[in-house]
Amino acid sequence: MAKKEIDKKQQNMIAIGILAVAVIFVFYKFIYTPMDIKARKLQNEITQKREKLMQTQQKAMKLDKLEAEFALLKDELAEVGKRLPRETRIPELVRLISSVGQKHGINISNLSPLNAEKKQYYSIYPFETSIVTKYHNLGFFLADMVQQERIITVKNLELAVKSDANKGIGVTARFILCAYSYIE
């Protein structure tokens, strides 16, 4: 009988072993494996989202840099717009020439607009100008004109000495003042 008990013990042990293997198999097959697959999928999603986040952050950093560069370029364009305006602004230009002339004690005897010249990107608005003044005043006037915010140049400068007993020695100057504007 002792053998039967051992056999029963062995049978119980075998049954418990088989049951344990079955439980482990069921756990592995139906719980662990699906969870492992799901965990790997989630890990892949996390990796992809991290990569996408890094790319987005890099783009955001570039965007900030580009926005700063855009603002700088916008400011530069505003400055260039002052130097090379899109509108002709002839009345404003005539007032500027007159006020700078008065500032330097110059008598502008002629300020006649000539035909505008159109280039590829800009137009030139020339003014035939004649003035009577002292030599240094002429220099100050011309220097002041070409240093204005708007681009202004002087062409074909002709000087003639003018002697006046009451006013001393002066000059009569004839030249062409050219103002520029941008063509879109």
Secondary structure, DSSP 8 states (H G I E B T S, - for coil): -HHHHHHHHHHHHHHHHHHHHHHHHHIIIIIIHHHHHHHHHHHHHHHHHHHHHHHHHHHHHHHHHHHHHHHHHHHHHHHHHHHS-SS--HHHHHHHHHHHHHHTT-EEEEEEE---EE-SSEEEEEEEEEEEE-HHHHHHHHHHHHTSSS-EEEEEEEEEEEEETTTEEEEEEEEEEEEEEE--
